[in-house]
Amino acid sequence: MECIVHFEVQHTDGVKPLRGLLFLEEGAAPAEQELVQMFKDMKFNVRLDDREKWIFKPVAPGETYSEIRITSFDNGKKSSKPESELKSIVGNLLPQKPTGL
């Protein structure tokens, strides 16, 4: 199945939104190594820096970008935004407000 990876590249002069494409097994999620290879194919030599926020940092010093952050995955099914899933989990863990009389 095709998976479109939406990400932002943080340059010194601003953020540039881009997309990449991965081919995965049905129902599979992208793995770290697949994402690193996708970026390498796009001439971004990076390593995963923050697993929770999907932030990648350049391996070589002196690059024109400081980080790459994945914003969402689009596999043609339900929205697979990492941020929305995290917000949902956090929202369920927070105490609920008491209801009025």
Steps between C-alpha positions, in 0.01 A plus 500: 500500500614855438566729795550872443718654770434871560788682665650843560864592447621777732737726303662816634265710286183311598309174483448314172222238487583193289374145437661163454368163388546157657372163388396288800328171569124530549428627852867566583629827642824660378806390698788726598739347248248535215454869581876563526549328162217703343667822620840375377349439154387864512858614584425556872753299702327487840460303822193473720540742793157492670278192456192656664498812282645335186791745478806417291832688519772523234797266542757730338578839656452808288178393325262774384219357713486443874230232525225309323169439675241254372153654523284213372478170315240453226430139406164570338308393809414684819712798594826377646640817650748424776405823683126432503555150635724634776247772590227238522706284735591797721138618503386160627760502777412845635234517774155589373336821624221439749151564366284770654188442709 
